[in-house]
Amino acid sequence: MVLVAIFLGVGKNTWGWTNAIIKWIVYICPLYRAGDFIIGLVAGYIFLTIKKHGGARISHTVAEIMCILLIIVQVIIYDSDVSRATNWLLTLFWLPVSVLCIYLFAENRGLISRVLSKSKALIWIGNISGDAFLIHQICIKAMASLIKNKWLVAVVAFVLTLIATVTWRWMYRIIQNRRRKTNSGGVQVTR
C-alpha cells in the first residue's frame, strides 16, 4: 500500500494525475482497499491469539485517551491545507491509529472502553455499521450539495445515514419474510 501510494505521488508530480484519480484508487478501488481488509484480518488474528494479561486498568485508560487525542490531532491535520498536499495518503494517514484504537477498545480493559461497551445505543450503531458503510457516502454527497458548513453536513449526513440504514434493514426483513412465505407455499418457515 505504501509503494502504491508513493507511485501515485510520483504520478501526480510527473504525469499530472489529478487528485480525483488518486482518490478513486486509494479510497474506492477494491484492489487497493484489500490491503486495509488484510490488515484488519491480521489485527483480528493477533487480538484473538495473544493471551491477555491483567495489567493496571489505569495504563489501559491512558492508552485509550492517547488514541482519542491522536485521532483529534489527525482530524486537525487532515482538515488543514497540509492534507491537500498529500492527498495520496488518504487511507494510509488514518490506518495505523485506527487499527491501534480498534485494538485497544476491543480489549475493553480501560475505563473509557468499559463505559462505552455498556451503551446500548453505541452497540446498536456498531451492529448496523456494515450496512451504514454502504450508504454513508451517498448521504454525505447529497448533504454536501445542499449544505455548505462541513460540520453541519457531517451531523445531518450521520443522522440521514442512520435513518436510511434502519429503513434498508426494515425493508430487507420484509422482503425476506415474503420470500420465505412464497417458498413455503404460504406457510411461515422459521429457522
Residue frames as a rotation matrix with the C-alpha (Angstrom) as fourth column:
MET 1
0.568 0.823 0.000 0.00
0.823 -0.568 0.000 0.00
0.000 0.000 -1.000 0.00
VAL 2
0.422 -0.512 -0.748 2.87
0.124 -0.785 0.607 2.36
-0.898 -0.349 -0.267 0.79
LEU 3
-0.643 -0.704 0.303 4.56
0.365 0.066 0.929 1.54
-0.674 0.707 0.214 -2.53
VAL 4
-0.130 0.687 0.715 1.32
0.978 -0.032 0.208 2.19
0.166 0.726 -0.668 -4.42
ALA 5
0.767 0.428 -0.478 0.88
0.550 -0.822 0.145 5.49
-0.331 -0.374 -0.866 -2.55
ILE 6
-0.055 -0.874 -0.483 4.45
0.080 -0.486 0.870 6.53
-0.995 0.009 0.097 -3.42
PHE 7
-0.681 -0.155 0.715 3.86
0.675 0.244 0.696 5.57
-0.283 0.957 -0.062 -7.06
LEU 8
0.331 0.889 0.318 0.68
0.935 -0.355 0.020 7.67
0.131 0.290 -0.948 -7.08
GLY 9
0.595 -0.212 -0.776 2.61
0.252 -0.867 0.430 10.63
-0.763 -0.451 -0.462 -5.64
VAL 10
-0.568 -0.823 0.022 5.15
0.188 -0.104 0.977 10.26
-0.801 0.559 0.214 -8.45
GLY 11
-0.407 0.506 0.760 2.29
0.913 0.220 0.342 10.00
0.006 0.834 -0.552 -10.95
LYS 12
0.664 0.671 -0.330 0.79
0.694 -0.717 -0.062 13.21
-0.278 -0.188 -0.942 -9.63
ASN 13
0.369 -0.609 -0.702 4.07
-0.087 -0.775 0.627 15.11
-0.925 -0.170 -0.339 -9.89
THR 14
-0.650 -0.745 0.153 5.36
0.027 0.178 0.984 13.54
-0.760 0.643 -0.095 -13.10
TRP 15
-0.830 0.340 0.442 2.32
0.546 0.333 0.769 12.75
0.115 0.880 -0.462 -15.22
GLY 16
-0.857 0.457 0.237 -0.15
-0.451 -0.889 0.084 15.23
0.249 -0.035 0.968 -13.76
TRP 17
-0.496 0.712 -0.497 -2.57
0.595 0.696 0.402 12.71
0.632 -0.096 -0.769 -12.28
THR 18
-0.194 0.523 0.830 -5.44
-0.425 -0.807 0.409 14.55
0.884 -0.273 0.379 -10.64
ASN 19
-0.797 -0.024 0.604 -6.49
-0.601 0.140 -0.787 14.23
-0.066 -0.990 -0.126 -7.03
ALA 20
0.249 0.967 0.041 -9.79
-0.936 0.252 -0.246 12.74
-0.248 0.023 0.968 -8.24
ILE 21
0.441 -0.178 -0.880 -7.97
-0.457 0.799 -0.391 9.83
0.772 0.575 0.271 -9.92
ILE 22
-0.640 -0.762 -0.094 -5.70
-0.252 0.324 -0.912 9.29
0.726 -0.560 -0.400 -6.94
LYS 23
-0.515 0.531 0.672 -8.65
-0.821 -0.081 -0.565 9.45
-0.246 -0.843 0.478 -4.52
TRP 24
0.543 0.735 -0.406 -10.52
-0.820 0.569 -0.068 6.87
0.181 0.370 0.911 -6.59
ILE 25
0.100 -0.588 -0.803 -7.55
-0.234 0.770 -0.593 4.49
0.967 0.247 -0.061 -6.44
VAL 26
-0.801 -0.584 -0.130 -6.76
-0.012 0.234 -0.972 4.81
0.598 -0.777 -0.195 -2.71
TYR 27
-0.744 0.550 0.379 -10.28
-0.599 -0.297 -0.744 5.35
-0.296 -0.781 0.550 -1.39
ILE 28
0.267 0.956 -0.121 -12.63
-0.878 0.190 -0.439 3.41
-0.397 0.224 0.890 -3.67
CYS 29
0.080 -0.272 -0.959 -10.71
-0.788 0.572 -0.229 0.82
0.611 0.774 -0.169 -5.70
PRO 30
0.893 0.379 0.244 -11.33
-0.447 0.679 0.582 -2.63
0.055 -0.629 0.776 -4.14
LEU 31
0.594 -0.735 -0.328 -7.87
0.450 0.642 -0.621 -3.93
0.667 0.221 0.711 -5.08
TYR 32
-0.368 -0.731 0.575 -6.15
-0.119 -0.576 -0.809 -1.20
0.922 -0.366 0.125 -3.10
ARG 33
0.074 0.494 0.866 -8.65
-0.920 -0.301 0.251 -1.41
0.385 -0.816 0.432 -0.22
ALA 34
0.739 0.095 -0.667 -7.95
0.017 0.987 0.159 -5.14
0.674 -0.128 0.728 0.06
GLY 35
-0.355 -0.932 -0.075 -4.82
0.237 -0.013 -0.971 -4.03
0.904 -0.362 0.226 1.91
ASP 36
-0.427 0.318 0.847 -6.97
-0.811 -0.550 -0.202 -2.40
0.401 -0.772 0.493 4.60
PHE 37
0.637 0.763 -0.103 -9.02
-0.671 0.616 0.413 -5.57
0.379 -0.194 0.905 4.82
ILE 38
0.401 -0.579 -0.710 -5.93
0.301 0.815 -0.495 -7.78
0.865 -0.015 0.501 5.18
ILE 39
-0.663 -0.625 0.412 -4.51
-0.145 -0.434 -0.889 -5.51
0.735 -0.649 0.197 7.88
GLY 40
-0.037 0.757 0.652 -7.83
-0.964 -0.199 0.177 -5.80
0.264 -0.622 0.737 9.71
LEU 41
0.775 0.292 -0.561 -7.72
-0.241 0.956 0.165 -9.59
0.584 0.007 0.812 9.42
VAL 42
-0.113 -0.913 -0.393 -4.16
0.351 0.333 -0.875 -9.70
0.929 -0.237 0.283 10.80
ALA 43
-0.657 -0.077 0.750 -5.09
-0.554 -0.626 -0.550 -7.37
0.511 -0.776 0.368 13.67
GLY 44
0.403 0.886 0.228 -8.12
-0.867 0.290 0.406 -9.55
0.294 -0.361 0.885 14.43
TYR 45
0.578 -0.285 -0.764 -5.97
0.143 0.958 -0.248 -12.69
0.803 0.034 0.595 14.39
ILE 46
-0.559 -0.825 0.081 -3.47
0.124 -0.180 -0.976 -11.07
0.820 -0.535 0.203 16.76
PHE 47
-0.340 0.522 0.782 -6.30
-0.859 -0.510 -0.032 -9.93
0.382 -0.683 0.622 19.01
LEU 48
0.680 0.727 -0.096 -7.77
-0.648 0.657 0.386 -13.44
0.343 -0.200 0.918 19.19
THR 49
0.605 -0.473 -0.641 -4.47
0.278 0.879 -0.387 -15.30
0.747 0.056 0.663 19.67
ILE 50
-0.475 -0.807 0.351 -2.48
-0.095 -0.350 -0.932 -13.14
0.875 -0.476 0.090 22.09
LYS 51
-0.031 0.414 -0.910 -3.10
0.898 0.411 0.157 -14.03
0.439 -0.812 -0.384 25.70
LYS 52
0.350 0.257 0.901 -4.45
-0.068 -0.952 0.298 -11.12
0.934 -0.166 -0.316 27.65
HIS 53
-0.488 -0.531 -0.693 -2.54
0.732 0.183 -0.656 -10.23
0.475 -0.827 0.299 30.79
GLY 54
0.275 0.692 -0.668 -4.21
0.950 -0.303 0.077 -8.32
-0.149 -0.656 -0.740 33.59
GLY 55
-0.575 -0.575 0.582 -2.23
0.649 -0.753 -0.103 -5.10
0.498 0.319 0.806 33.76
ALA 56
-0.683 0.280 -0.675 -3.28
0.428 -0.595 -0.680 -1.95
-0.592 -0.753 0.287 35.51
ARG 57
0.251 0.876 0.412 -6.60
0.934 -0.108 -0.339 -0.51
-0.253 0.470 -0.845 34.35
ILE 58
0.559 -0.067 -0.826 -5.08
0.062 -0.991 0.122 2.97
-0.827 -0.119 -0.550 34.56
SER 59
-0.541 -0.828 -0.149 -2.48
-0.136 -0.089 0.987 2.15
-0.830 0.554 -0.064 31.88
HIS 60
-0.548 0.434 0.715 -5.19
0.820 0.449 0.356 0.91
-0.166 0.781 -0.602 29.52
THR 61
0.567 0.771 -0.290 -7.23
0.719 -0.635 -0.282 4.04
-0.402 -0.048 -0.915 30.20
VAL 62
0.140 -0.615 -0.776 -4.21
-0.185 -0.786 0.590 6.24
-0.973 0.061 -0.224 29.45
ALA 63
-0.808 -0.436 0.397 -3.65
0.250 0.356 0.900 4.32
-0.534 0.827 -0.179 26.18
GLU 64
-0.057 0.875 0.481 -7.31
0.991 0.106 -0.076 4.87
-0.117 0.472 -0.874 25.21
ILE 65
0.652 0.241 -0.719 -7.04
0.303 -0.952 -0.044 8.60
-0.695 -0.189 -0.693 25.98
MET 66
-0.338 -0.865 -0.371 -3.85
-0.177 -0.329 0.928 8.81
-0.924 0.380 -0.042 23.90
CYS 67
-0.665 0.159 0.730 -5.64
0.693 0.495 0.523 7.13
-0.278 0.854 -0.440 20.97
ILE 68
0.451 0.892 0.024 -8.52
0.862 -0.429 -0.269 9.61
-0.229 0.142 -0.963 21.16
LEU 69
0.450 -0.371 -0.812 -6.05
-0.054 -0.919 0.390 12.51
-0.892 -0.131 -0.433 21.28
LEU 70
-0.667 -0.711 0.223 -4.19
0.130 0.184 0.974 11.08
-0.734 0.679 -0.030 18.26
ILE 71
-0.235 0.670 0.705 -7.44
0.968 0.229 0.104 10.94
-0.092 0.706 -0.702 16.31
ILE 72
0.720 0.484 -0.497 -8.21
0.487 -0.863 -0.134 14.56
-0.494 -0.146 -0.857 17.23
VAL 73
-0.051 -0.835 -0.548 -4.72
-0.213 -0.527 0.823 15.60
-0.976 0.158 -0.151 16.06
GLN 74
-0.717 -0.187 0.672 -5.25
0.528 0.484 0.698 13.65
-0.456 0.855 -0.248 12.83
VAL 75
0.296 0.900 0.319 -8.58
0.941 -0.217 -0.261 15.40
-0.166 0.377 -0.911 12.18
ILE 76
0.642 -0.116 -0.758 -6.93
0.054 -0.979 0.195 18.80
-0.765 -0.166 -0.622 12.73
ILE 77
-0.473 -0.875 -0.103 -4.06
-0.135 -0.043 0.990 17.91
-0.870 0.482 -0.098 10.37
TYR 78
-0.561 0.301 0.771 -6.38
0.771 0.528 0.355 16.44
-0.300 0.794 -0.528 7.77
ASP 79
0.514 0.855 -0.069 -8.65
0.802 -0.507 -0.315 19.46
-0.304 0.106 -0.947 7.95
SER 80
0.268 -0.504 -0.821 -5.74
-0.096 -0.862 0.498 21.82
-0.959 -0.055 -0.279 7.30
ASP 81
0.705 -0.049 -0.708 -4.15
-0.694 -0.254 -0.673 22.60
-0.147 0.966 -0.213 3.95
VAL 82
-0.373 -0.891 0.261 -1.43
-0.807 0.450 0.383 20.01
-0.459 -0.068 -0.886 4.66
SER 83
-0.097 0.396 0.913 -3.84
0.070 0.918 -0.391 17.21
-0.993 0.027 -0.117 3.70
ARG 84
0.848 0.454 -0.273 -4.34
-0.205 -0.194 -0.959 18.68
-0.488 0.870 -0.072 0.24
ALA 85
0.197 -0.869 -0.455 -0.63
-0.980 -0.176 -0.090 18.33
-0.002 0.463 -0.886 -0.49
THR 86
-0.835 -0.522 0.176 -0.69
-0.535 0.844 -0.031 14.67
-0.132 -0.120 -0.984 0.49
ASN 87
0.121 0.985 -0.124 -3.99
-0.984 0.102 -0.143 13.51
-0.129 0.139 0.982 -0.99
TRP 88
0.071 -0.138 -0.988 -2.43
-0.516 0.843 -0.155 10.17
0.854 0.521 -0.011 -1.92
LEU 89
-0.910 -0.411 -0.057 -2.16
-0.145 0.444 -0.884 9.39
0.389 -0.796 -0.463 1.79
LEU 90
-0.188 0.941 0.281 -5.95
-0.758 -0.321 0.568 9.33
0.625 -0.106 0.773 2.09
THR 91
0.765 0.514 -0.387 -6.14
-0.180 0.749 0.637 5.84
0.618 -0.418 0.666 3.60
LEU 92
0.066 -0.830 -0.554 -2.59
0.616 0.471 -0.631 5.40
0.785 -0.300 0.542 4.91
PHE 93
-0.516 -0.227 0.826 -2.96
-0.314 -0.847 -0.430 8.52
0.797 -0.481 0.366 7.02
TRP 94
0.186 0.743 0.644 -5.77
-0.921 -0.097 0.377 7.00
0.343 -0.663 0.666 9.10
LEU 95
0.454 0.146 -0.879 -4.78
-0.234 0.971 0.040 3.33
0.859 0.188 0.476 9.11
PRO 96
-0.497 -0.715 -0.493 -2.18
0.228 0.440 -0.868 2.97
0.837 -0.544 -0.056 11.93
VAL 97
-0.885 0.187 0.427 -4.09
-0.462 -0.473 -0.751 4.98
0.061 -0.861 0.504 14.54
SER 98
0.099 0.982 -0.161 -7.40
-0.939 0.146 0.311 3.39
0.329 0.121 0.937 13.52
VAL 99
0.218 -0.088 -0.972 -6.04
-0.029 0.995 -0.096 -0.13
0.976 0.049 0.214 13.93
LEU 100
-0.795 -0.586 -0.155 -4.47
0.175 0.022 -0.984 0.79
0.580 -0.810 0.085 17.28
CYS 101
-0.651 0.611 0.451 -7.70
-0.759 -0.542 -0.361 2.37
0.024 -0.577 0.816 18.58
ILE 102
0.333 0.803 -0.495 -9.88
-0.743 0.546 0.386 -0.51
0.580 0.240 0.778 17.44
TYR 103
-0.093 -0.464 -0.881 -7.50
0.198 0.858 -0.473 -2.99
0.976 -0.218 0.012 19.05
LEU 104
-0.936 -0.333 0.113 -7.32
-0.018 -0.276 -0.961 -1.11
0.352 -0.902 0.252 22.36
PHE 105
-0.424 0.848 0.319 -11.05
-0.905 -0.387 -0.176 -0.55
-0.026 -0.364 0.931 22.61
ALA 106
0.293 0.491 -0.820 -11.78
-0.518 0.803 0.295 -4.17
0.803 0.338 0.490 21.61
GLU 107
-0.607 -0.579 -0.544 -9.70
0.180 0.566 -0.804 -5.30
0.774 -0.586 -0.240 24.58
ASN 108
0.384 0.876 0.292 -12.22
-0.053 -0.295 0.954 -3.48
0.922 -0.381 -0.067 26.78
ARG 109
0.153 -0.409 -0.899 -9.74
0.904 0.426 -0.040 -3.11
0.399 -0.807 0.435 29.65
GLY 110
-0.890 -0.429 0.152 -9.68
0.349 -0.858 -0.376 0.68
0.292 -0.282 0.914 30.05
LEU 111
-0.610 0.662 -0.436 -12.24
0.308 -0.310 -0.900 2.86
-0.731 -0.683 -0.015 31.77
ILE 112
-0.447 0.438 -0.780 -13.45
-0.742 -0.669 0.050 4.53
-0.499 0.601 0.624 28.54
SER 113
-0.684 0.164 -0.710 -13.97
-0.490 0.617 0.615 1.26
0.540 0.769 -0.342 26.65
ARG 114
-0.850 0.393 -0.350 -15.78
0.524 0.700 -0.485 -0.29
0.054 -0.596 -0.801 29.61
VAL 115
-0.471 0.699 -0.538 -18.18
-0.037 -0.624 -0.780 2.67
-0.881 -0.348 0.320 29.84
LEU 116
-0.423 0.280 -0.862 -18.75
-0.881 -0.349 0.319 2.74
-0.212 0.894 0.394 26.06
SER 117
-0.877 0.033 -0.480 -19.33
-0.174 0.908 0.380 -1.03
0.448 0.417 -0.791 25.91
LYS 118
-0.721 0.659 -0.217 -22.34
0.536 0.330 -0.777 -0.61
-0.440 -0.676 -0.591 28.21
SER 119
-0.498 0.526 -0.689 -24.05
-0.519 -0.818 -0.249 1.88
-0.694 0.234 0.680 25.87
LYS 120
-0.038 0.588 0.808 -26.94
0.470 0.724 -0.505 0.17
-0.882 0.360 -0.304 24.07
ALA 121
0.821 0.347 -0.453 -27.04
-0.161 -0.621 -0.767 2.99
-0.547 0.703 -0.454 21.51
LEU 122
0.062 -0.889 -0.453 -23.37
-0.942 -0.203 0.269 2.53
-0.331 0.410 -0.850 20.56
ILE 123
-0.606 -0.203 0.769 -23.76
-0.095 0.978 0.183 -1.26
-0.790 0.038 -0.612 20.40
TRP 124
0.419 0.844 0.334 -26.77
0.382 0.170 -0.908 -0.77
-0.824 0.508 -0.251 18.12
ILE 125
0.705 -0.237 -0.669 -24.77
-0.618 -0.669 -0.414 1.58
-0.349 0.705 -0.618 15.85
GLY 126
-0.406 -0.905 0.125 -21.95
-0.758 0.410 0.507 -0.98
-0.510 0.111 -0.853 15.78
ASN 127
-0.335 0.351 0.874 -24.40
0.237 0.930 -0.282 -3.70
-0.912 0.112 -0.395 14.75
ILE 128
0.718 0.652 0.245 -25.73
0.417 -0.121 -0.901 -1.69
-0.557 0.749 -0.359 11.80
SER 129
0.227 -0.697 -0.680 -22.34
-0.378 -0.707 0.598 -0.27
-0.897 0.122 -0.424 10.77
GLY 130
-0.593 -0.454 0.665 -21.86
0.370 0.581 0.725 -2.74
-0.715 0.676 -0.177 7.90
ASP 131
0.135 0.741 0.657 -24.99
0.987 -0.044 -0.153 -1.54
-0.084 0.670 -0.738 6.13
ALA 132
0.798 0.146 -0.585 -24.31
0.233 -0.969 0.076 2.08
-0.556 -0.197 -0.807 7.11
PHE 133
-0.226 -0.964 -0.142 -20.87
0.056 -0.158 0.986 1.84
-0.973 0.215 0.089 5.49
LEU 134
-0.559 0.049 0.828 -22.54
0.790 0.334 0.514 1.10
-0.252 0.941 -0.226 2.16
ILE 135
0.402 0.862 0.309 -24.95
0.900 -0.434 0.039 4.02
0.168 0.263 -0.950 2.49
HIS 136
0.343 -0.165 -0.925 -22.93
0.634 -0.686 0.358 6.80
-0.694 -0.708 -0.131 4.14
GLN 137
-0.722 -0.692 -0.018 -21.15
0.449 -0.487 0.749 8.19
-0.527 0.533 0.662 1.07
ILE 138
-0.390 0.677 0.624 -24.44
0.745 -0.166 0.646 8.74
0.541 0.717 -0.439 -0.74
CYS 139
0.612 0.642 -0.462 -25.76
0.788 -0.446 0.425 10.67
0.067 -0.624 -0.779 2.28
ILE 140
-0.016 -0.710 -0.704 -22.56
0.557 -0.591 0.584 12.72
-0.831 -0.383 0.404 2.59
LYS 141
-0.845 -0.322 0.428 -22.54
0.524 -0.338 0.781 13.67
-0.107 0.884 0.454 -1.10
ALA 142
-0.027 0.922 0.386 -26.24
0.803 -0.210 0.558 14.57
0.596 0.325 -0.735 -1.06
MET 143
0.677 0.295 -0.674 -25.90
0.698 -0.549 0.460 16.76
-0.235 -0.782 -0.577 2.03
ALA 144
-0.299 -0.876 -0.378 -22.67
0.570 -0.482 0.665 18.39
-0.765 -0.017 0.643 0.79
SER 145
-0.693 0.094 0.715 -24.52
0.657 -0.325 0.680 19.52
0.297 0.941 0.163 -2.32
LEU 146
0.310 0.918 0.248 -27.20
0.613 -0.392 0.686 21.19
0.727 -0.060 -0.684 -0.17
ILE 147
0.965 0.011 -0.264 -25.28
0.239 -0.460 0.855 22.44
-0.112 -0.888 -0.447 2.89
LYS 148
0.575 -0.779 0.251 -22.06
-0.161 -0.409 -0.898 24.48
0.802 0.476 -0.361 2.87
ASN 149
0.214 -0.490 0.845 -20.97
-0.971 -0.200 0.130 24.06
0.106 -0.848 -0.519 6.51
LYS 150
-0.229 -0.391 -0.891 -18.95
-0.476 0.844 -0.247 20.81
0.849 0.368 -0.380 6.64
TRP 151
-0.979 -0.101 0.176 -19.68
-0.202 0.389 -0.899 20.17
0.022 -0.916 -0.401 10.33
LEU 152
-0.177 0.982 0.062 -23.41
-0.746 -0.092 -0.659 20.51
-0.642 -0.163 0.749 9.73
VAL 153
0.168 0.138 -0.976 -23.02
-0.864 0.498 -0.078 18.23
0.475 0.856 0.203 6.70
ALA 154
-0.744 -0.547 -0.382 -21.36
-0.299 0.785 -0.542 15.64
0.597 -0.289 -0.749 8.96
VAL 155
-0.814 0.475 0.335 -24.14
-0.303 0.146 -0.942 15.74
-0.496 -0.868 0.025 11.57
VAL 156
0.131 0.930 -0.344 -27.01
-0.854 -0.070 -0.515 15.72
-0.503 0.361 0.785 9.07
ALA 157
0.014 -0.194 -0.981 -25.36
-0.789 0.600 -0.130 13.01
0.614 0.776 -0.145 6.95
PHE 158
-0.934 -0.357 0.019 -24.82
-0.277 0.691 -0.668 10.89
0.225 -0.629 -0.744 10.08
VAL 159
-0.466 0.842 0.271 -28.48
-0.408 0.067 -0.911 11.14
-0.785 -0.534 0.312 11.07
LEU 160
0.320 0.573 -0.754 -29.61
-0.930 0.038 -0.366 10.55
-0.181 0.818 0.545 7.47
THR 161
-0.450 -0.560 -0.695 -27.30
-0.641 0.745 -0.186 7.52
0.622 0.363 -0.694 7.25
LEU 162
-0.935 0.145 0.323 -28.86
-0.190 0.566 -0.803 6.06
-0.299 -0.812 -0.502 10.41
ILE 163
-0.035 0.995 -0.090 -32.38
-0.593 -0.093 -0.800 6.64
-0.804 0.026 0.594 9.07
ALA 164
0.247 0.079 -0.966 -31.53
-0.949 0.223 -0.225 5.17
0.197 0.972 0.130 5.65
THR 165
-0.739 -0.596 -0.316 -29.80
-0.503 0.799 -0.331 2.17
0.449 -0.085 -0.889 7.24
VAL 166
-0.722 0.554 0.414 -32.72
-0.214 0.390 -0.895 1.41
-0.658 -0.735 -0.163 9.55
THR 167
0.261 0.839 -0.477 -35.13
-0.766 -0.120 -0.631 1.78
-0.587 0.530 0.612 6.61
TRP 168
-0.102 -0.408 -0.907 -32.98
-0.882 0.459 -0.107 -0.50
0.460 0.789 -0.407 4.46
ARG 169
-0.950 -0.311 0.028 -32.79
-0.282 0.817 -0.503 -3.20
0.134 -0.486 -0.864 7.16
TRP 170
-0.386 0.895 0.225 -36.55
-0.361 0.078 -0.929 -2.97
-0.849 -0.440 0.292 7.78
MET 171
0.376 0.506 -0.776 -37.34
-0.898 -0.009 -0.441 -3.30
-0.230 0.863 0.451 4.05
TYR 172
-0.458 -0.641 -0.616 -34.87
-0.741 0.658 -0.134 -6.18
0.491 0.395 -0.776 3.72
ARG 173
-0.900 0.165 0.404 -36.61
-0.201 0.665 -0.719 -8.08
-0.387 -0.729 -0.565 6.53
ILE 174
0.086 0.988 -0.132 -40.00
-0.567 -0.061 -0.821 -7.57
-0.819 0.145 0.555 4.86
ILE 175
0.241 -0.072 -0.968 -38.67
-0.946 0.205 -0.251 -8.89
0.216 0.976 -0.018 1.54
GLN 176
-0.782 -0.590 -0.201 -37.03
-0.517 0.794 -0.320 -11.88
0.348 -0.146 -0.926 3.24
ASN 177
-0.628 0.621 0.469 -40.25
-0.257 0.403 -0.878 -12.71
-0.734 -0.672 -0.093 5.10
ARG 178
0.380 0.779 -0.499 -42.26
-0.756 -0.050 -0.653 -12.57
-0.533 0.625 0.570 1.86
ARG 179
-0.124 -0.509 -0.852 -39.75
-0.868 0.472 -0.156 -14.83
0.482 0.720 -0.500 0.12
ARG 180
-0.936 -0.219 0.276 -39.97
-0.341 0.764 -0.548 -17.34
-0.091 -0.607 -0.789 2.95
LYS 181
-0.173 0.958 0.229 -43.76
-0.373 0.152 -0.915 -17.33
-0.912 -0.244 0.331 2.74
THR 182
0.428 0.300 -0.853 -43.67
-0.894 -0.002 -0.449 -17.72
-0.136 0.954 0.267 -1.06
ASN 183
-0.401 -0.706 -0.583 -41.10
-0.754 0.616 -0.227 -20.53
0.519 0.349 -0.780 -0.95
SER 184
-0.970 0.037 0.238 -43.03
-0.138 0.726 -0.674 -22.41
-0.198 -0.687 -0.699 1.70
GLY 185
-0.635 0.770 0.064 -46.39
0.477 0.325 0.817 -22.21
0.608 0.550 -0.573 -0.09
GLY 186
0.107 0.688 0.718 -47.75
-0.212 -0.690 0.692 -19.57
0.971 -0.227 0.072 2.24
VAL 187
0.858 0.116 -0.501 -46.63
0.419 0.405 0.812 -21.33
0.297 -0.907 0.299 5.41
GLN 188
0.668 -0.626 0.401 -44.17
-0.689 -0.724 0.018 -19.37
0.279 -0.288 -0.916 7.52
VAL 189
0.600 -0.588 -0.543 -40.82
0.491 0.806 -0.330 -21.19
0.632 -0.069 0.772 7.82
THR 190
0.850 -0.362 0.383 -38.74
-0.525 -0.643 0.558 -20.40
0.044 -0.675 -0.736 10.87
ARG 191
0.233 -0.868 -0.438 -35.09
-0.171 0.407 -0.897 -21.13
0.957 0.284 -0.054 11.38
